[in-house]
């Protein structure tokens, strides 16, 4: 192990242990290191200390030593109670920092998120990640991090971070964490060897190593049990960084920088889906459905009984949107996601769990995965945005849930959408004050297709059906207090490479198109 700057080590460890370091480290800085790490680990560090601890990730070797210090603390806690699930999560988070492919910049950011998650524990992952973001920004403003961003020409820092952390997540698995653990044990043995000849500190170092080896003998099983929790932490971090990207842009859409072209008419969508083979990846050939629609007669009685107990109403068409369905309760804290477009209501029926959304986003082609397995025709929803519904701690949401049924069209007899992934349905009444307000804009015609002469929802509802077709509805305001967004999906706003759309439509800067975190 190479030599280390004693002053850097002293300052770094003073921050992470909350212990007062001597003005001068002894001639053997490793002796002081082992004295420092024997005390109780400071799990209640101030946010300032957490940021400095994360900044240490940019200092070679000091960073490695501080990780070893965290590893010892994790193992001491697990030696006391190996059944402590959250202690295994904390150990896994420490080991992620030891994985060789993790760059120091990303590691520093993850350290802050992980520190807040450790502090929160239990199921409060999303809340902890929300609290951490301010301190991530503080870290990014430090000179070392700003220099890195300049050198690597990174301007969309939150998008870049989200993508980098996705890469880390894709490579992080129990086997990689065990490899990192074994590598850390090698470092720990070297550190212990540097003080093995000392009468007091040497036995302490050996004792710490014994704790670590005891935990290592149980780590394969312990880490495997918390693997899904680690994935959930990564997903919460990625989602929050994407949210920060949206906020940094001030608005998702406005008159100056985004043109929304509206949904495809069904006839146009069918024509495009009839094009010569191969089908789009989200469209299955043939008409044999694997996930057939539920029959309303099989569920009407159950739905009626549950509606009387407070479950949301469900129409026969809503029943048919499921392959099979069940009444469920979702207890907070939890998050649901709704994929939508600028002319969709944020508060409406169809949602997916955060788990399903993350599976979609982590797929090779998220938009195609969403269309295929949630069975959404392109003339129903052109996507482009999503919103997040937070079920808060102490709240319980009554929902309908089950696999989405496959979809067919009479006008497209030899093609179908597969379905099969879980959808969640709940709603509030259209007259509920928590529902969105919409504004309707008259189209100027194909030669001059722009939004003009907007009218309210009430005025639109009074129009005859023939006149309604001349208007495009745009979400004016999202009012539900549990909803955050909209955010960009990153999938774009069109299918078929934009074919089938007329002239671009400038989209007004309405509040319902501005990102709101509702915090």
C-alpha positions in Angstrom: 0.0 0.0 0.0 1.5 3.4 -1.0 2.2 6.1 1.6 -0.6 8.6 2.4 -0.6 12.2 3.3 -1.1 12.1 7.1 -2.9 15.5 7.2 -5.4 14.4 4.6 -6.1 11.2 6.5 -6.4 13.0 9.8 -8.9 15.6 8.4 -11.0 13.0 6.5 -11.3 10.6 9.5 -12.0 13.5 11.9 -15.0 14.3 9.8 -16.3 10.7 9.4 -15.8 9.7 13.1 -16.6 13.0 14.8 -13.4 12.6 16.8 -10.9 15.4 17.4 -7.7 14.6 15.6 -4.4 15.6 17.1 -2.7 18.6 15.6 0.0 16.3 14.3 -0.4 12.7 13.5 2.2 10.4 15.1 5.2 9.2 13.1 3.1 6.1 12.3 -0.2 7.6 10.9 -1.7 4.0 10.7 -1.5 3.9 14.5 -3.8 6.9 14.8 -6.1 5.4 12.1 -6.7 2.3 14.1 -7.2 4.3 17.3 -9.8 6.5 15.4 -11.8 3.6 13.9 -12.2 1.7 17.2 -14.8 4.2 18.5 -18.5 4.0 17.8 -19.3 5.0 14.2 -21.0 8.3 14.0 -24.4 7.5 12.4 -25.7 11.0 13.1 -23.2 13.1 11.2 -24.3 16.6 10.2 -25.2 17.1 6.6 -22.1 19.2 6.3 -20.0 16.2 7.4 -21.8 14.0 4.9 -20.9 16.3 2.1 -17.3 16.5 3.1 -17.2 12.7 3.5 -18.5 12.5 -0.1 -15.9 15.0 -1.3 -13.2 12.7 0.1 -14.1 10.4 -2.7 -12.0 12.6 -5.0 -8.9 12.0 -2.8 -7.2 8.8 -3.8 -6.3 6.3 -1.0 -7.9 8.5 1.7 -11.2 7.5 0.1 -10.2 3.8 0.2 -9.3 4.1 3.9 -12.6 5.8 4.8 -14.4 3.0 3.0 -12.6 0.4 5.1 -13.6 2.4 8.2 -17.2 2.2 7.1 -16.8 -1.5 6.5 -15.6 -2.1 10.0 -18.5 -0.2 11.5 -21.0 -2.2 9.4 -19.5 -5.5 10.4 -19.4 -4.5 14.1 -23.1 -3.8 13.9 -23.9 -7.1 12.1 -21.8 -9.0 14.6 -24.1 -7.7 17.3 -27.3 -8.6 15.3 -26.9 -10.6 12.1 -30.7 -10.7 11.6 -30.8 -6.9 11.2 -31.9 -6.5 7.5 -31.2 -2.8 7.4 -27.6 -3.4 8.6 -27.1 -5.7 5.6 -28.4 -3.0 3.4 -26.0 -0.5 4.9 -23.1 -3.0 4.3 -24.2 -3.5 0.7 -24.2 0.3 0.2 -20.7 0.5 1.6 -19.5 -2.3 -0.7 -21.0 -0.5 -3.7 -18.4 2.3 -3.0 -15.7 -0.3 -3.2 -16.5 -1.7 -6.7 -13.6 -0.9 -9.0 -15.6 0.4 -12.0 -17.3 3.1 -9.8 -15.7 6.5 -10.7 -14.9 8.9 -7.9 -17.3 11.6 -9.1 -20.3 9.2 -9.2 -19.2 7.6 -5.9 -19.2 11.0 -4.1 -22.8 11.6 -5.3 -24.0 8.1 -4.3 -22.3 8.5 -0.9 -24.7 11.4 -0.1 -27.8 9.6 -1.2 -26.7 6.4 0.6 -26.0 8.4 3.8 -29.5 9.8 3.9 -31.0 6.4 3.1 -29.0 4.7 5.9 -30.2 7.4 8.3 -33.8 7.0 7.3 -33.9 3.1 7.2 -37.0 1.0 6.8 -39.2 1.9 3.8 -38.6 5.7 3.7 -36.2 5.4 0.7 -38.0 8.0 -1.6 -38.3 10.5 1.2 -34.6 10.1 2.1 -33.6 10.6 -1.5 -35.7 13.7 -1.8 -34.0 15.2 1.3 -30.5 14.3 -0.1 -30.8 16.2 -3.4 -30.1 19.6 -1.9 -26.8 18.3 -0.5 -26.0 16.6 -3.8 -26.3 20.0 -5.4 -24.0 21.4 -2.6 -21.4 18.8 -3.4 -21.6 19.5 -7.2 -20.8 23.1 -6.5 -17.5 22.2 -4.9 -14.5 23.2 -6.9 -13.2 19.7 -7.5 -16.5 18.6 -8.9 -16.9 21.7 -11.0 -13.5 21.1 -12.5 -14.4 17.6 -13.4 -17.6 18.8 -15.2 -15.6 21.4 -17.1 -12.9 18.9 -18.1 -15.4 16.3 -19.4 -17.8 18.9 -21.0 -20.8 17.8 -19.0 -23.6 20.3 -19.1 -26.7 18.2 -18.4 -25.2 17.0 -15.1 -28.3 15.4 -13.6 -29.2 13.5 -16.8 -25.5 12.4 -17.0 -25.5 11.3 -13.4 -28.8 9.4 -13.9 -27.3 7.6 -16.9 -24.0 6.8 -15.0 -25.9 5.5 -12.0 -28.0 3.3 -14.3 -24.7 1.8 -15.5 -23.6 1.2 -12.0 -26.9 -0.5 -11.1 -26.7 -2.8 -14.2 -23.3 -4.0 -13.0 -24.1 -4.2 -9.3 -25.2 -7.7 -8.2 -24.5 -9.8 -5.1 -21.5 -11.5 -6.8 -19.9 -8.1 -7.5 -20.5 -7.0 -4.0 -18.8 -10.1 -2.6 -15.8 -9.5 -4.9 -15.6 -6.0 -3.5 -15.9 -7.3 0.0 -12.9 -9.7 -0.6 -10.9 -6.9 -2.1 -11.6 -4.7 1.0 -10.5 -7.5 3.3 -7.2 -7.6 1.4 -6.8 -3.9 2.1 -7.8 -4.3 5.7 -5.2 -7.0 6.2 -2.5 -4.6 4.9 -3.7 -1.9 7.2 -3.7 -4.3 10.2 -0.2 -5.4 9.2 1.2 -1.9 9.5 0.4 -1.9 13.3 0.6 -5.6 14.1 3.9 -5.0 16.1 2.3 -2.3 18.4 1.2 -3.6 21.8 -2.2 -2.0 22.1 -3.3 -1.0 18.6 -2.1 -4.3 17.0 -4.6 -6.5 18.9 -7.4 -4.0 18.2 -6.7 -4.1 14.5 -6.7 -7.9 14.6 -10.0 -7.9 16.5 -11.6 -5.6 13.9 -10.4 -8.0 11.2 -11.9 -10.9 13.0 -15.3 -9.1 13.1 -15.1 -8.5 9.4 -14.2 -12.1 8.6 -17.1 -13.3 10.8 -19.5 -11.2 8.7 -17.9 -12.3 5.4 -18.7 -15.9 6.2 -22.4 -15.0 6.2 -22.3 -12.3 3.6 -23.3 -14.3 0.5 -26.7 -15.1 2.0 -27.1 -11.8 3.8 -26.5 -9.6 0.7 -28.6 -11.7 -1.5 -31.6 -11.1 0.8 -31.4 -7.3 0.4 -30.7 -7.3 -3.4 -34.2 -6.0 -4.3 -33.9 -3.2 -1.7 -30.6 -2.1 -3.2 -32.3 -2.0 -6.7 -35.1 0.1 -5.2 -32.6 2.6 -3.8 -30.8 2.9 -7.1 -34.2 3.4 -8.9 -35.3 6.1 -6.4 -32.0 7.9 -6.9 -32.3 7.8 -10.7 -35.9 9.0 -10.7 -35.0 11.9 -8.4 -32.1 13.0 -10.6 -34.4 13.0 -13.6 -36.8 15.1 -11.6 -34.0 17.6 -10.9 -33.2 17.7 -14.6 -36.8 18.8 -15.2 -36.7 21.4 -12.5 -33.4 22.8 -13.9 -35.1 23.4 -17.2 -37.9 25.4 -15.5 -40.6 23.9 -17.7 -41.0 20.7 -19.8 -42.8 22.5 -22.6 -43.4 26.1 -23.6 -44.2 28.1 -26.6 -40.6 28.7 -27.5 -38.8 25.4 -27.2 -41.2 22.4 -27.7 -43.8 21.8 -30.3 -46.5 19.4 -29.6 -48.3 17.9 -32.6 -51.2 16.1 -30.9 -52.3 12.5 -30.9 -52.5 10.4 -34.1 -56.0 10.0 -35.4 -57.0 6.3 -35.2 -57.3 6.0 -39.0 -53.8 7.3 -39.5 -52.4 5.0 -36.8 -54.1 2.0 -38.3 -52.7 2.8 -41.7 -49.2 3.1 -40.3 -49.6 -0.2 -38.4 -50.7 -1.9 -41.6 -47.4 -1.1 -43.3 -45.5 -4.1 -44.8 -43.8 -6.3 -42.3 -41.9 -6.4 -40.1 -44.2 -5.0 -37.5 -43.0 -2.4 -35.0 -41.4 -4.2 -32.1 -44.3 -3.4 -29.8 -47.0 -4.8 -32.2 -47.6 -8.6 -32.4 -48.6 -10.3 -35.6 -51.8 -12.4 -35.7 -54.9 -12.2 -33.5 -54.3 -14.9 -30.9 -54.3 -13.2 -27.5 -52.2 -14.6 -24.7 -53.8 -12.2 -22.2 -57.5 -12.1 -23.1 -59.8 -9.4 -21.7 -61.7 -10.2 -18.4 -65.4 -10.8 -18.9 -67.5 -8.1 -17.0 -70.1 -10.7 -16.0 -67.3 -12.6 -14.0 -66.4 -9.5 -12.0 -69.4 -7.1 -11.9 -70.7 -8.4 -8.5 -67.3 -8.2 -6.9 -66.7 -4.7 -8.3 -70.1 -3.5 -7.1 -69.4 -4.8 -3.6 -66.0 -3.2 -3.4 -67.2 0.1 -4.7 -69.7 0.1 -1.8 -66.6 -0.3 0.5 -64.8 2.7 -1.0 -63.0 1.3 -4.0 -63.1 3.5 -7.2 -65.9 2.9 -9.7 -64.9 0.6 -12.6 -66.8 0.6 -15.9 -67.2 -2.5 -18.0 -64.6 -1.2 -20.4 -62.3 -0.7 -17.4 -62.9 -4.4 -16.4 -62.0 -5.4 -20.0 -58.7 -3.6 -19.8 -57.6 -6.3 -17.3 -56.8 -9.9 -18.0 -57.9 -10.5 -14.5 -58.2 -8.1 -11.6 -58.3 -7.8 -7.9 -59.1 -5.2 -5.3 -56.0 -4.1 -3.6 -54.7 -1.6 -1.0 -51.4 0.2 -1.3 -50.0 1.5 2.0 -47.6 4.5 1.9 -44.9 5.4 1.5 -45.2 4.2 -2.1 -45.1 5.7 -5.6 -47.2 5.1 -8.7 -46.4 6.3 -12.1 -48.6 7.5 -15.0 -47.3 7.9 -18.5 -49.0 10.6 -20.4 -48.8 13.3 -23.1 -49.4 17.0 -23.0 -53.1 16.6 -23.7 -53.6 13.8 -21.0 -54.9 14.4 -17.5 -52.3 13.8 -14.8 -55.1 12.5 -12.5 -56.8 9.8 -14.4 -57.4 6.0 -14.3 -54.3 4.1 -15.5 -51.1 3.8 -13.4 -48.2 1.5 -12.9 -46.1 0.7 -9.9 -42.7 2.3 -9.5 -41.2 -1.3 -9.9 -42.9 -1.7 -13.3 -41.9 1.8 -14.4 -38.3 1.0 -13.6 -38.4 -2.2 -15.5 -39.7 -0.3 -18.5 -37.0 2.4 -18.2 -34.3 -0.2 -17.8 -35.4 -2.1 -21.0 -33.6 -1.8 -24.3 -36.5 0.3 -25.8 -38.7 1.8 -23.0 -41.4 3.2 -25.3 -41.8 -0.1 -27.2 -41.9 -2.0 -23.9 -44.6 0.3 -22.5 -46.8 0.0 -25.6 -46.4 -3.7 -25.9 -46.9 -5.0 -22.3 -49.3 -2.3 -21.1 -51.2 -2.6 -24.4 -51.5 1.1 -25.3 -52.4 2.0 -28.9 -50.6 5.0 -30.4 -53.9 6.8 -31.0 -54.7 6.5 -27.3 -51.6 8.0 -25.9 -48.5 9.5 -27.5 -46.6 9.5 -24.2 -43.5 11.8 -23.8 -44.2 12.7 -20.2 -44.9 11.0 -16.8 -46.1 12.0 -13.4 -45.5 10.5 -10.0 -48.3 9.9 -7.4 -46.9 9.7 -3.9 -48.9 7.7 -1.4 -47.6 9.3 1.8 -46.8 7.5 5.1 -50.0 6.7 6.9 -52.1 6.8 3.8 -53.7 3.8 2.1 -55.0 3.9 -1.5 -57.7 1.5 -2.7 -57.0 0.4 -6.2 -57.8 -2.2 -8.8 -54.7 -4.1 -10.1 -53.8 -7.0 -12.4 -52.2 -7.9 -15.7 -53.3 -5.7 -18.6 -55.3 -7.5 -21.3 -54.1 -7.7 -24.8 -55.7 -5.3 -27.3 -57.2 -5.8 -30.8 -58.9 -3.5 -33.3 -61.6 -4.4 -35.7 -59.8 -2.3 -38.3 -56.6 -4.2 -37.7 -57.5 -7.9 -37.6 -54.1 -9.4 -38.0 -52.2 -7.4 -35.4 -52.5 -7.0 -31.6 -50.9 -5.6 -28.5 -49.7 -8.3 -26.1 -50.4 -6.9 -22.6 -49.6 -8.9 -19.5 -47.7 -6.4 -17.3 -49.4 -5.2 -14.1 -51.6 -2.1 -14.4 -53.2 -0.2 -11.5 -56.5 1.7 -11.8 -57.8 4.3 -9.4 -59.4 7.7 -10.0 -61.2 10.7 -8.5 -64.4 12.1 -9.9 -64.1 14.6 -12.8 -65.9 17.1 -10.5 -63.4 16.6 -7.7 -61.4 19.7 -7.0 -58.2 17.6 -7.1 -58.7 16.7 -10.8 -56.9 18.5 -13.6 -58.3 21.4 -15.4 -58.0 21.3 -19.2 -58.0 24.0 -21.9 -59.2 23.4 -25.4 -57.6 25.1 -28.5 -59.1 25.3 -31.9 -56.9 24.0 -34.7 -56.3 26.3 -37.6 -56.4 23.7 -40.3 -53.7 21.7 -42.0 -52.3 24.7 -43.9 -52.0 26.6 -40.6 -52.1 24.1 -37.9 -51.6 26.1 -34.7 -53.6 26.5 -31.5 -56.0 29.4 -31.4 -59.1 30.6 -29.5 -58.9 28.6 -26.3 -62.0 27.7 -24.4 -62.7 26.2 -21.0 -63.7 22.6 -20.2 -67.3 23.7 -19.5 -67.5 25.5 -22.9 -66.0 22.5 -24.6 -68.5 20.1 -23.0 -71.4 22.1 -24.5 -70.1 21.8 -28.1 -71.7 19.3 -30.5 -69.6 16.2 -31.2 -68.8 17.4 -34.7 -67.2 20.6 -33.4 -65.3 19.0 -30.6 -63.1 17.2 -33.2 -61.8 20.7 -34.2 -60.2 21.2 -30.8 -57.1 19.9 -29.1 -57.2 19.7 -25.3 -54.1 20.7 -23.3 -53.6 20.0 -19.6 -53.9 23.5 -18.1 -53.2 22.7 -14.4 -52.4 19.7 -12.2 -54.0 20.2 -8.8 -53.8 16.9 -7.0 -51.5 17.5 -4.0 -50.0 14.0 -4.2 -48.9 14.4 -7.9 -45.4 15.5 -8.9 -44.5 16.3 -12.5 -44.8 16.2 -15.4 -41.3 14.9 -16.2 -40.0 13.8 -19.6 -39.9 10.1 -20.3 -37.0 10.6 -22.7 -38.9 8.5 -25.3 -40.0 11.4 -27.5 -43.5 12.4 -28.4 -44.1 10.5 -31.6 -44.2 6.9 -33.0 -43.4 5.9 -36.6 -40.5 8.4 -36.7 -43.0 11.3 -36.7 -44.9 10.1 -39.8 -48.6 11.0 -39.9 -48.3 14.4 -38.2 -49.3 17.7 -39.8 -47.5 21.0 -39.1 -46.0 21.4 -35.7 -48.2 23.0 -33.0 -46.6 25.5 -30.6 -47.6 24.5 -27.1 -48.6 27.3 -24.7 -46.7 27.6 -21.4 -49.6 26.4 -19.1 -49.0 25.5 -15.4 -50.0 21.9 -16.2 -47.0 21.6 -18.5 -44.5 23.0 -16.0 -42.8 20.6 -13.7 -44.1 20.8 -10.1 -42.6 18.8 -7.3 -45.5 19.6 -4.9 -43.2 19.4 -1.9 
